[in-house]
Amino acid sequence: MSHNQAVGKFGEKLAKDYLIRHGYEILDLNVKLSYQEIDIVARKHGLIIFVEVKTRISQTYGPAEGAYGSTKSKRFKRGIEMYIKNNKIFADDIRADLITVDINRASKSAKIRHFEDII
């Protein structure tokens, strides 16, 4: 596993723990669908929530939300569509969220931000 993959996995674990603390039920992790991947699939209040997680350990290129652009958005949407089709989920019962994790290694802390309904 590369350094970037390890950082990503760590960020996904922090995001999963954050969701659980906030009352979400985790249904799936790291779902691979052709060339797409959905980091977290969760449920809360009858909604299926698809979560993309972006993690940064440096502010050199800006905060983590800067890593989520139009190409990633299109891939995320395609992955959600595939998941819905494969699992026969009602499209009205879904939401797409972004969780960003900015890690400060010096203070050994992480800033987690949750953006709901991004698509």
C-alpha positions, -999 to +999 in steps of 0.1 A: +000+000+000+014+034-010+017+063+014-013+081-003-034+049+000-026+046+037-035+082+043-068+077+024-077+046+044-070+064+076-092+093+065-120+068+056-117+053+091-121+087+107-150+095+085-167+061+093-162+067+130-176+102+126-207+089+109-213+063+135-210+089+163-237+109+144-262+081+142-255+067+108-256+029+102-227+018+079-239-005+052-208-009+029-172+003+027-150+007-004-175-006-029-158-012-062-181-008-093-162-011-125-139+019-125-158+037-097-154+033-060-178+044-033-160+050+000-189+046+024-225+036+020-246+045+051-282+048+062-299+074+084-336+083+087-346+059+059-321+075+034-292+057+018-262+080+019-233+076-004-201+092+010-170+103-008-141+109+016-112+132+007-082+134+031-052+157+032-022+157+055-008+190+041-022+223+031+003+227+003-025+221-023-053+236-002-079+219+020-092+185+013-124+197-003-102+211-031-096+175-042-132+170-051-137+184-086-160+179-116-143+147-128-145+131-094-182+143-091-191+126-124-174+094-114-190+095-080-225+100-096-218+071-120-208+049-091-240+058-072-261+050-103-245+016-107-250+008-070-286+018-071-292-003-102-274-033-087-292-031-054-326-020-067-327+011-045-354+038-050-336+069-063-358+092-041-343+076-010-307+085-016-283+113-009-246+120-018-223+135+008-187+146+009-166+142+041-133+160+041-105+152+066-076+176+070-050+161+092-025+182+112+004+159+120+021+184+143-009+186+167-020+150+160-055+162+152-080+161+123-106+186+111-136+167+097-162+186+076-194+170+064-210+184+032-245+170+026-263+166-007-234+175-030-249+162-063 
